[in-house]
Amino acid sequence: MKRIWTLASILILLIGLFGLSPLARAEASSAFSPPEQDSPTETPQPSAATPAEVIAAVNELRLSRGLSALTTNSILMQVAADQANALAASEGAIGHERPCGMTLGQDLLRRGYPLSGALSLDGYRSENWVAAPTARDAVNAWLGDEPHTDTMVDPNRSDIGAAVAVGDQTYIVLETALSTASGQMQYEAAAILTGIPMTVSACYGQSTEYAANSLLPQYSIPVARATALPSGDVIHEVKYGQALWSIAIQYGTTIDNLRRLNNLPSTPVIFPGQKLIVMKNATQPAPDARLTPSLPAANVSYDFVITPIATYSPTATGTQPVPVSTGDFVQQNGMTLAILLVSFVVLVTVFGVMGGKKPK
């Protein structure tokens, strides 16, 4: 009877030890542990180009081809800046357009640049622009065709200007030109300079006050017609470079009518983002049948084929489980195995002692 109670006590002890020291779920160790990071690292972005970097890149290209470097000119720098800002404001829609349809040569002459070459052909001047993040990217893009390459490496050039403006993208503009040897205007420039204010005055359709201030951004930007609202009003949102006269022409109305509908002053000045009422009591266009979705009949039945999707339980690291080795199991459960081993030895010893006793 004592032997039974002794065996029962030993079993209860072993069960208790086993419960207090459960085997840990073994996981395979990895030879590589990724370094801990306090915060995610970000890939450094190249800084935006500067006008000086653009000029340096172009002059480097010229020197590599045996040409002389160009001299930075303040007038060309201003022309480039105005064009870059216009490109950024219009999201590239301006292109090479200038106020009232002026050419680049005319723009240079009116600012006082002594342009060389046949002025009837607009002189020795050229302009490149591109949306690019760096000066090197811009030069590489311009090297893609002969006209843009010629702007950079034409031997008939003496001066350079560049500008960078940021809008929806980074716009880079390059201007190169050849000045007269004397630094004075050519004789033919007088007629062009006389005609520019007249052209500007006709373009604005206003007094000579506008002609004197010919740097206003009246570019030839297409006007997209807006459709009528349910109320019958037609609202046009002004884009950069759009003039009141071009909006009136596109909608088949007059400047006076636009002024009346929008309570504009006698000398109206509009700005990008401004919403103008261009029509009232307009009829909405009939919907295009090709764009109208056709709905199925109510009694149409459908057959659905359901494809089962295999599911899985991802591991904590998002990778597939790795087989567990014997060494990993022993390392992670060493204490528990040691307790079980000691308990087994004690059990064997007790059985040996009890078995060695002779009954009295």
Secondary structure, DSSP 8 states (H G I E B T S, - for coil): -HHHHHHHHHHHHHHHHHHHS---------S------SS-----------HHHHHHHHHHHHHHTT----EE-HHHHHHHHHHHHHHHHTTT-STT--GGG--HHHHHHHTT--B-S-GGGT-SEEEEEEE-SSHHHHHHHHTTSHHHHHHHH-SS--EEEEEEEESSSEEEEEEEE-B-TTSS--TTHHHHHHHHHHHHHHHHTS-HHHHHTTTS-------------TTS-EEEE--TT--HHHHHHHHT--HHHHHHHHT--SS----TT-EEEEESS-------GGGS-----TT----------------TTSS------HHHHHHHTHHHHHHHHHHHHHHHHHHHHHHHS---
